[in-house]
Structure formats: structure tokens, C-alpha cells
């Protein structure tokens, strides 16, 4: 029986919309000294990024801001070690800071005093093992970028690929252990290059540095001597010293030495592999789901010996990602991250891989594993704790608690830099305490009248004093909470309302002497702006759940909600995944009880048929989850039609029709037989953004999984690029019902 719940849904909607449409930027109370210098905090609540309070120092002259504000805190959204461990690089939405680990002094290499309005999610960097080179992608389009090589010492940059695919997860580069060579992917091919020769402009032409076709998944280094390359089902070993010979004479001598073959074809767009230093063992992860452990018998063209092969099975969670970790004794372990069916907290685990897959460690809410340079130790952050394990025995070496951890960086095999919510700390893993060197964020800041120093309060009773010479901080230990001084004889500072929709408030300065005037410290924060345009995301779950885990993960990461339209086939085939959707903060709606097109023969499309189909789907969802579907629906393939829409409306359902000008469900086979036009995820995102701009917002669909046909890549695997494109273009992502009711 279909239940009428519109009033209840409207109440829930009000709560959801309030959460979704909160302003992004908030100023904290300021403090002013007798020199008319001020300190204040700026907090961001932006989707896809971590929320933290940055502490700024600025000067007031003639009632307005004089010069550029100076950022005093350095939040570790991402950290890397450079120059052999002598430089700690800290990156965040404001720029890039380098701290000399020997002198403990900090400089900003890139810095923008402008408060970022959009999500500004940081992309990864690939750092050479010696820390002297950087490779990274600069975003130039919604899903595209340019691949850049940079010298840390000289700061010189060179674009390697003007039309590289952009990713928030990986850089299409892999370094040889001595940093003398790296391989990179470009336009469906693999190339190698010497970074020093490349920067100096003396590297040979790219056509003579080609290894073969594929993606960066097609290659891996082994023992600093060999490059392992897979072409379809053949596995090649290439001596690093012979790369230039190979490039010059590849048409004659081939692609290296064949060391074996796989029983199935390697699909470079979705499969990954890893090989040990001795090139005696090989782990193949097929489609992110099936793990196969091979022994390499070194006989040309022979199939590898299978030690273990099987799909990843966990009755309590779905697999999000997996990575192979080789120990010093050449044994493979698998690190995984999974999304539980009954929770949104990511669970990490380490499995021993031999004759079977055996779980040996499980850590809830864990970040990525960070290996020491010698691979002898592995660090994980889990909430407020950092765990360090010996990778040979996987016994815990040490752990350290204190504050929520966001990033880690090894400086040597025994020392870690820990990027936390309040501080960046240096920790010798064999000691019980750590040394704070930088302040990440501050609950409050003020001027110390006696010393003239800036003091930052952590919000937990501890305070830190700023050293203007080194731009670092020293702990003052526990301190009583300070009441700020918002005025001196000339000015008064206060936080007030603003007509700018990007800000929750604005920081104002009122002149107390002479001509009375009130100005915003940041003029743009008080400028009136129009309300942001709204976008809703709908996820169509027909009869395949391949992309569900990634979708739920990214939606949770960006802290936005979408609506899942569930087909009866999906509910019946994937009860665990259906419950997984129900416990997320996303909404569930109906896509009828069958995947069949309602326009095809055999259906009598009267109102009774539509009512019974919707009621059956409701009942099956309730039986699976003990929850109700919302009263929104669409039929499979969005055929619609007045008769169907009217029948659903009479049953209490609102019909949803998103933009369908391009479809992510069209496979190569569909395109061949004229059943639609194939488009890459990049092209789909471009089409979606063009539609949103022309219509001032709207509803856009993503298919959860495709049960038949093949695609090179899928939109759900690029959902982070779609989300960032929408947010960075200035739209709010809101619940679907919000748009329908407006």
C-alpha cells in the first residue's frame, strides 16, 4: 500500500536544506593592538574539504585594510617530504609552505591572501624518492589538466602533457628508486624520461622514449633495476639501463624480455598489478575485485604459476580500494578500504596473501597507508591516533594519540611528521611524546601585550606563541581562555551580517576618531551576491551495483546528498547494497519494480498497473530495509509520457525527469547498433555543465552500474570530478525535493 508522507517529508526537507545551504565562510572575533594590527580567524565549511579555522594577521590604516593579510597557521591538507627529508612541504587551499626541518623555519612558496570561495580540493603530487622532483597535474578543465614536471631546487617547471586526464586520486607517473628516470602515461601510451635532461632541454624526442601502449597501470618498477610492463596478456621485463636502446630500436628488438603471460587479458583502464623486487612474484588485481597471486617461473611465454586466486568477499562491507604492500622478505600483503553495509565509516584492513587471503589487522576510519622509504614500517592514521607497524611481522611498533590526523609524512625510517587538526608535530616513533612545530588551525588568536607576540588558542586549553622570524610556533602549555580586545582608541572590530551568500558573516572595522565610517575588512565579504543556483544529483540503480561504493564514498566525502532511484531488480539482487543506501544520508526513491521499458509490448499501461508496480517496489524496499521510499519516481530509461506520469501522480508520486541529453549508460555495443551515442566521462561532465549553465541549475543523473556492454571508463568512477565541477562553478548541491518544490 502506498503511503502519503508529504508533510513529514517537507519537515525533513527543511532540516536537510538548512544543512546543505549553509554559508561557506565565517569570521571569528578579532583582536587589535595599539599599532592597529589585528588578528582574526576565518573558518571554511566547504563541501569536499576539511573544516578548519585559519589565523590571520593584518594591519588597519585609515579605516581599511593596509596591505595583504598574513596567514599564520598552516593546515596540513596534504604533506610531502622534499630534498632528502630536509624540507616538509605543507599544502592547503591558501597555497604551499616549505618548512626547513633543520632550522625549523617556514616560507610560503605559493600563497594567495584571497579567501577561496569554492571547494578547492587539492590534487596529489608524485615526489621523486630523493625529493628533488615533483610531478603533478594542474587542472585546466572539468576533467582535464596538464602534467607538469618541476625541479624542487631550481623551481623550474616543464609541461610534459598539455592534455592529461585529471584525477584527485593519482598522478600518471612512477619513479625509479634512484630518481634518475620516471615513466608517465600520455594519450594511451607509456613513455620514460630523465627529469634532469628534460628540465635542461636535452632529453631525446618523445617518439624515441615510447615503451608501448597502455595506462600508468600497465607498468611498475622492480628493485631499482627493471621496469615491468604488461601488453594485453604478455608480461615484459625491461632493464632500466636499456630504456634508451629500447626506445631507439623498439621496432627491431621489441618491448623487452617476456617473462610470462596472464591467463586473461590485462585491461589497463581498470586492472592493476604489483611485482616484488626479485621479480619472482606478481599480484594482479582484476577490476578492483579479484586478487590473484602468481609465481614467476621466468620461462618465456609460459603462464604464471597461480598461488592464490579469488574475489574479495566480505559479508559486512563492500570493497572501495586495494593496494599491494611487499615486505622486505618479498611477501605480498593486501591493504584494503571497505565501506560497511551498516555504517558510513570506512574500515581499513591488512590481509596476508599466500595460499589464502587472511585478515591480520583491521582499523576503523583509517587513512591511506604511508610506507617509510625503506618499506620497513607502515603508518596509518585512524581518528586521533597514528599506528605504526613493522611490515615484516605486521606487529605494532608504536602509536600516538592526541588530535584528529589528516596527513602523514616520513622524514626517515624512525621519524614522522603528523599533520593534525590543531598542530603539525614531529614524532620519533620510539618516543611517547611528539614535538609541535606548526599550528594547523586556531580556535582564537590574540596579541600578547607584554611581549607583542601573537598567541593562538587551540580550543583544548593549550596555547602557542608565534615566532615572526621563523614563522613557526612554540608551545606555551595549558593557558586560561583569553577574552579578545576588539577595540583600541582608534578602531573597533566586530562581526556582523552580510548580504554576500558565500559568507555567514563579515568582519567590520569602525573608525572611532574623526569622520565616523564602517568598512568590511574584506570588501568582497560585504558585497551583495545573488543566491547560488541549485543542482540535484540522482543515481539510477537498475540491476548492477558496481559503482555504488565509490558513489557513497564521494558523496560522504563532499558532504552532499543525492537521491537513489532503486529498481526492483536492484533491491532483489543486492539487498546488502540496498541497506547500505538506506543507512547513508542520501534519499531513496522508486524506479518501478522492473528494468523493462514500459513502452515495450506486453504491458497494459493503465493506472492500476502503475499503482501496483510502485506499491510492489515500496513493499520490497521496506521488507529489505524497514524504511520507506520517498514519493518520487521515474520509469526505467526515463520514457515518461502523460499516461505514466498522470498515473504516478494519482498514486501520490512526483515524476522526476533530469537532463538526458547525454547518457553515461551507453556502451560501445549500444553505439555500434545505434542505441545511443557513446561519450567519455569527460565529455559527459562537459555536457552536464553546459546544460546547468544554460538552465541556471537543474537535475543530472548518474548510473550506478551497467549490467551489459562495455565502456572504457565510467562516470561513477569520476564522480569526484563531477562534484568539484559543480561546486567550483558556484552551484549548491541540494536534495532533489528542494528543486521539485521550487
N, C-alpha and C positions, 0 to 999 in steps of 0.2 A: 504494500500500500504506500502511495506517495504521500509524504507528509509536508504540510505547509509550514515553513520555518522562516519566512521572510523577515518578520520583525526581529526575531532572535539574531538572524544573520546581519541585520542592519546595525544592531548594537555591537556585535563582534567587529563589524566593519569599521565602526568609529574608532575602536581601540587600535585595530591594525593600521588604519590610515594615519592615525596620530603618530604611531611609531615610525611608519615609512616616511612621513613628510617632515620629520624634524629637521630644523636648520642645521647646517653643517659646521659652523664656526662660532665659538663662544669665547669672549674675553673674560679674564679673571680680574679681580680687584688689583689696582696698580699701587705702587709706592713711589714717592718723589722725594728727592733730597734737596739741599739748599743750592745746588748747582743747576737745578731744573732738569736733572736727569731722572728718568723713570724706568722702572722695571715692571713687567706685567706678563701674564701668561695668555697663551692662545691655545684653545682646545679644539680638536677636529673630531667630528662624528661623521666620517665619510665612508660610504659603502666600499668594501674591498680593501680597506686599510685598517690598521690598528689605531685605536683612540688613545691619544696622549696629550699632555699639556707641555708645550714648549715655552721656555722662559726667554724673554727678550729684554734688551736694554736699549733705550733711545734717549734723545735729548729734545727739549722743547725750547723754541725760540720764537718770540713774537706771537705766541699763542698757537703755533703749529709745529709739526714735526720738523726737526732740523737734521738733515742727512738721512742716511738709511739706518733702520733698526739693526741691532747686532744680536744674532741668535747665540745664546749662552749654553743651552743644552743641546745634546746630540743624541737623538733617539736612534737605536740600532735596528732599523727595519731590516737591513742586511749588513753583514760584515765580511770582510776578506782580509787575509794576511798578504802583504806585498813585500818585495825586496828582501827575501830570505827571512822573513819574520821580524824585520826591524820597523815595519810600518803597518799599523792597523787601519784599514780603510773602513769607515762607517758611512753608510748611505741612508738617506731618508728623503722625504718629499721636498725638503728645502735644498738639498744638494749633497755634496760628497766632502767628507772631512778626513784628513790623514793625521793620525797621532803617531809620533816617533816613540817607539816602545823603549828606547834607551834614555832619551831626555825627558820623556813624558810631556811633550809639548804638542799642541794641536794647531793645524792650519786648515782653512777651508779651501779646497781645490776648486770646487764649484759651489756657488752659493747664490740663492735668489731670495731677497728680502720680501718679495711679494708673497702674500698668503695664498697658497693654491686653493682653488675653489672646487676642483673635481677630484676624482678618486686617486689619480696619480700613483697607481700601483707600480712598484719597481720591478724591472726586468732583471734576470740573473746575469752574472758575469762569469766568464771562464778565465781563471787566472792560471798562468803557467806555473809548473811546480816550483820554479825558482823565484816566483813572484815578480818577475821583471816585465811580463807582458800581460795584456788584457785583451780579451775578445768579447764583444757584446753586440747586441742588436739595438739600433736606435729606431724607434717606431716612427714610420712615415705615413702609414695608412691604418685602416681599421685592423687589418690582419697582415700587414707587410712592414718591412723595415729594411735598414741597410746594415750589413755585417761589417763591423769595424775592428781593426787591429790597432792597439795603442801601446807605445813604449812607456812604462812607468817612469823610467829615469828621465827621458827627454820630453815626454808629453806629446810626442809626435803621433799623429793619427793617420790611418790609411783605410779607405773603404775597400773591402775585399769583394763584397757583393752588394750592388745597388738595389737589387730586387729580392732580398731574402725574405723568407716567411718569418713572421714574428711570433714569439712564444713567451709566455710568462713563466714557463717551467724549465726550458733548456736553451742552450746555445749550440748551434750545429757545428761544434768544434771539439776535437780531442787531442791532447798534448802527449808527445813522447816524454818519458820521465826525466830526461835531461834538458827539456825545454828547447831543444835545438830545432825541432820540427813539430808542426801540428797538421792535422788533416781537417778538412772542412767540406761541407756539402753545399752545392750550388747548382740550381736548375737541374736537379735529377742526376747529378754526377758527384763523384768524390775526388777531391784534389788534395795535394800536400803542399806545404811551403815552409821555408826557413824564415822566421819572423824578422831576424836582423837583416837578412838580404832583402826582404820585402820592404821594410821601412826605409832602407837606404836606396831602394830603387834599382837593385842589381839582380833581383830574382829573375830566373828564366821565365819565358812566356807561359801563361797558364795552360795552353794546349799541350805543353810538354810536361806538365805536372799532374795530369789526369791519371787516376788509378782505375776507375771504372764507373759504371752507373750505380745508382742507389741513393740512400739517405745516410745520415750520420749513424743510423742504427746498423749499417752494413759493415762497419769497421770497429776494431778495438786494438789497443796496444797490448803487448805481452813482454814483460821482463826488460823493457827498455831496449829491446833488440828487434822485435818483429811487429809487423802490422798484420793482423788477421782480417781478411776481407771475404765476405760472402757474396757470391753472384748466383742467384737462384738457389740451387741446391749444392753447389760446389764451394768448398772452403779453401781459401788460399792463405799461404804464409809468405810474407814479403819481408826480406831483410831491410831494416831501416837504412843501412848504408847503401843499398842498391836502388833506392827510390828514384834517384835522378836517371840512372840507367834504364830503369823500368819505364819511366815517363818518356824518355827519348826513343826507346825501341819497343814500346809496348805492342806495336803491330806485328813485331817479329817474334819476341820472346814471351808474349802473353802477359798474364797478371800475377806472376809469382809461381810458387810451388804448391800444387794441390796436395793437401794433407788429409782429405777425406770428403765425404759428402753426407748430406742430410737425407733422411727418408722422405721428407716433404719439402716443398719449396719455401724459401725464406721470403716473407712479404715485408719488405723494408719499411713500409709506411706504418706497420703495426707490431711487428715482431722485434725482439731484442735478443742479444746474446752476450755472453761473457766468457773469457778464457783465462786459465791460470798462467802464471809466469813461465812455467815449464812447458807450456803448450802440450800438456798431457791430458787435460780435462776441459770440458766445454759444457756450458749450461745454456740452454735455449728456452726462452720464454715466448710461447706462441700465443699471439693475440691477447697478451696480458693475462691469460688464464691457465695455460697448461705449461708445467715445468718438466723439462727433460734434461737429464744429466748424462753426458756421454764421456766415454773414454776414447782418447785419440790414439789409434794404432799406427799412425804415420805411414800407412801404405796408400800410395796414390789411388784415388778414386774409390777406395773401399768405404763402405758405410761405417759410421762411427759405432762403437760398442755402447749399447744402452745399459746404463747402470740403474736408472730410475726414470719413469715417465708416468705422469698422471696430472689430471686437472686439480687446481686448488679447490679444496672443499672445506667449507666452514659452515656448519648448520646455524651459527649465531650471527654471521656477518657476511657482507659481500666485499670482494677484493677491490681496492681502489688503485693500488700500485705495488710493484715489487721490484727489488733490486738485489743483485748478487754481490756478496762480500766474500772475497777469498782471504783465507788466513795465511800466515807465514809458512804453514806446512802444506799449502796448496789444496786445502779442503774448502769446498763451497758451502756457504750459508746463505739463506734467503731472508732478507728483511722485507716485511710487508706492512702496508697500512690498509686497514679494513674499516668499513662503516657498519656498525651493528644494526640488526634489523629493528631493535627496540630502543635505539638511542641515536643522538646526533654527535656523540663524542667519538672521535677517531681512535682506533686501537692499533698500536704497533706491535709487531711480534718478530722474533728471530727464529728461523727453522734450521735445523741441521739437515743437510741433503746428502743422503747416501743411498742405501737400498730402499729407504722410505723417507718421507717428509715428517720430521719430528719437531714439534714446537718446544723451544727451550727457554724462551723469555717472552713475556707479554707486558707491555707498558701502555697504560691508557693515556689518551690525549697527547701522544708523542709527536715531536717534530722529526725532521729528516735525520738520518744517522750521519754523523760527521766523523770521518776517519782521520786519525793522525797521519802525518806524512809517511811514516814507516809502516802504516796499516796495522800496528800492533795493538792499538786501542781505538775504541769506538765510543763516541759520546752521543747521548740522547738528551733532549730536554723534554720534561713532562710536567706541565703546570709550573710550579715554583721550584722544581728540583732538576738538577743536572745529574745524570747517571753516566758513569764511565765503566766500560767493560774491557777485559782482555780478550782480543779476538781469537786467540788460540783455544782458550778454555771456555770463553763466554761466562767467566766468573766476574762478579762485580769487583772493580778495583777501588772505587770511591764514589761518593755522591755528595752534593752540596745543595742546600735549600736556602730560601731567603725571599725571593721575589719571582714573579712570573717572567719566564725566559722566552725571548723571541729570536735570538740568533747566537751562534757559537762560532769560534774560530780558534784553531790550534796554532800556537806560535812555535812550539816544539813538542816532542813526544810526551812531555810531562806538564805542560802549561797551556791553559785555555783562557781565552777572553770570553766572558759571558755577558751578552747583551740583554739586560733585563728591563723591566717596566720602569724602574727608578734610577738604576745606575748601570754602568759598564764596569765589570770587575775583572781583575786579573787573578787567576787561581792556579796555584800549584796543586795538582790533584792528590798529592800525598800529604797535604795540609788540611786542617779542618776549617780554616778561615780564608777569606778572599780579601783582596785589596781594591776598593773602589777607586777608579781613575777618572771617570767622567760621569756626569749626571745626565741621565736619559731624558727625564721629564721632571717637572716640579709641580707640586700642589699649589705652591705660592712662592713668591720671591720678594725680597725687600732689601733696603740699604741698611748696613750696619753703621750707625752714626759715629762710633768711636774709631773704627778702622777704615771706613769708606768702602768696605768690601760689599759685594752682593752676596746675600745669603739665600740659598734655596732650601725650602722645606719639602721633605719627601712625602708628607702626608701620613707617615707612620711614627712621628715623634723624633726623627733624625733630621739633622740639618747639615748643609755643606757650604763651604766658603769658596768663592770663585777667585782664581789667580789670573789677573788680566794679562800677565806677562806670558804665561804658558797656555792660557785658555783651558785649563783643567781645573779640577775641584779637589778639595781636601775635606775629609770628614770632620765635623765638629762634635760628633757623638749625639746623644739624646739632648734635645732642646725643647723648652716650652714653646707652645704655639704663639706666633707673633701677630700682633694687630697692626695692619699696614697704616702708613701715614699718607692719606690721599691728597694732602694739600701742604703748600708752604705759603709764604706771604704773597706770592705772585699768581699761583695757579692752583686749581682744584681739579682732580680727576674723578670721574665716575663712569659707571656702565649704565647705559640707557637703551631704550627701544630704538629700532631701526626699521626703515621701510625696505631694506635690502633682504630679499628672500633667502640669500645664501648665508646670512648671519643670524644668530639667535639674539645678539645684542651688538652694541658698538661701544668703543671706549672713547669718551669725550674729555676734552680739556677746556676748562672755563677760566678765562682771564679775570683776575681779581683786582688788578690795578689798571688805572687808565680807562680806556674805552672797553666796556664790557662786551665780550664776544665768546661764543662757544663753538668749538670746532671738533670734528672727529679726528682722533689721532691718525687713523687711516681714512682718508677722504672717501675712498670707494666703499667702505663699510657702511656709510650712511646714505649712499645714493639709492634712490628708489629703483627697484627692478620689478619686472613682470613676474608673475607666478610661473614656476617651471612647468613645462609641458610634461604630460604623463604618458608612460608606456607600461603595458602589462604583458607578461610572458605567459604563454600557455604551452604545456608539454603534452604531446599526444602519445599515449601509451596504448598501442594497438595490440600486439601479441609478442613483443620482444623487449627484453629489459637490459640490453647491452649497455646503454648509455646512462642508466638510472643512477648508479653510484656516483659517477662523475658529476651529473647534474645536481644531485642533492648536495654534494660536497661544495661545488662552486656557489650555489645559491646560499648556502650557510656561510661560506667564506665572505661573500659580498653582503651578507645580512639583508637580503631582499627575499620577497616571497613571490611565488608563481602559482599557477593553477594547473593541476594534472587532470587531464581528461582520460578516464580509465575505461577501456573497453572490457566487456565481459570476458573475452578470451584472455586478456592480460590477467584479470583477477583470478581466473581459474588456473592458469598456468603458473602464475607467480604469486602465491599467497604471502610468502615472506616479504617479497618486494612491495606488495600492496600494503602490508602492515608498516613497512619502512616509510612509505609515503605518508601514511596516516599519523605517524608519531613525529614527523617533521612539521615545521611551521607553515608548510605550503598547504594550499587548499586542494581538495579532491572534488571533481565534477564528473559528469557522465558522458560516455561516448557510445551509449547504447549497449546491447548485450551481445552483439555480433560484429565481426570485422567486415562482413559482406556489404557491398554497396547496395543501399536501399532501392536504388533505381533499377537494379537488375531484375529480370523476370523471376517470378516465384513468390514475390511479396505483394500483399494487398495493403497498400499504404493508406489505410484509413486511420482514424483517430484511435480506435481501440487497439490496433496493432502497435502504434507508437506508445500509447499509455502502458501497455503490457510489457513492451521492451524496456522502457525506462524503469518500471517497477521491478522487473526481474534484476536489472543491474543494481538498483538500490539494495535489494534484498541480499544479493551475493556479496556486495561490498560490506554490508552490515554484518553478515554471517562471518566474514573474514576478519573484520577489524573492530566490531562492536561500535562503529561510528557511522554517521550518516553522510551521504554525498550531498554537496550543495545543490541548489536548484538551478544549475546552469548546465547546458549540454550542447553537443553538436553531433551529427551523424558521421559515420566514417567517411573520410575524404572530403568533408565539407560540401556535400552536394546541395544541401538545403532544399529550397523550393517552398512555395507558400503553404502547400498542404502539410508538409512535415513540420514547418515552423509553427503554424497555427495549432496543430495537434499537440505539440510540446507545450505551447503557451497555455492551452486549455488544461494541461496536466500540471500547471504551476511552474514550468521550466522556462527560463530565458535562453534563447538560442544565441550562440556566440559564433561570429564569423570574423576571423582575423585576416590579415593580409596574406593572400595566397598567390601573389604574382610570380613567385619562385618557390620551389618546394625542395626541402632537404631530403625528402624520401625517395626522390627519383634516382634510380640506379643506372649503371651503364646499360644493362639489359633493357630497362624501360626506354631509355633514349634511343637505342637501336631500333626498337619496334614501335617508335612513335608515340609512346605513352607519357611523354613529358620531356622537358629539356634538362639535361644534366648541368649542374652548377657546382663549383667547388665551394667549400665553406667561406672562403674569402669573397667570392662573387655573391654568395647569399647574404653575407653581412653587408656588403656594399648596397645590395638591392633593398635590404631592410632599412638601412639608414636613409637611403634616398626616399623611400616611402614615408618614413617618420617625419622627415623634413617637409615633404610636400603636404602632409596631412596634419602637421602640428601634434604628433603623437599618435598613439593607436595600440593595436594588439598584434603581436607577432608570435608565430608558432615555431616550436622545435620538436622534432620527432624523437621519442625516447629510444627507439631501436627499430632496425629494419630486418624483417624476417626472411626476405627473399631478395636475390640480386646482390650485386657488389658495388661498392664505391671505393674510390681511392682514399677518401677521408670523410669524416662525419662532422656535422655541425655540433653535436653534443660534445665532441672532444675539443671543440674550440669555443665552448660556451663562455669561458673567461674573456675571450676577445670580444664576443658579442656584448657581454655585460659592460665591459670597460668602454666599448664604443658608445653605448647608450648613455652611460653616466658621464663620460668625458665630453659628450656633445651637449650636456646641460639638461638632460631629462631626469625626471624622477621615475623610478620603477615602483609601481604601486600594485595593490591587489586588483585583479580583473574586475571585481564587482564595483570598485571605485569608478572605473571608466564607464561601465554599463549604466550606472545610476546617473552619471553626468551626461 
